[in-house]
């Protein structure tokens, strides 16, 4: 059984016991997180799709640690002008563990 879930505007495939890496949540580590923005619930041959969300469906998860993603380098360059700029960025993520899918 899995569910397609929308968290902070992005869609994830969530299964029970799975650890998801989502954008940074404003919650403490160890707290519970629940959302009812479930787009689809698939259980074997049975599938329920929402318009846009499945009514009565939700997921319960536990908030884990905050991690940083890989470094992305941004390089700007204008030829023949002596213009060169290098900038780096590391996105922050939150790890959540899906405990239960309520269909």
Buried (B, 14 or more C-beta within 10 A) or exposed (E): EBBBBBBEEEEBEBEBEEEBEBEEBEEEEEEEBEBBBBBBBBEEEEEBEBEEBBEEBBBBBBBBEEEEEEEEEEEEEEEEEEEEEEEEEEEEBBBBBBBEBEB
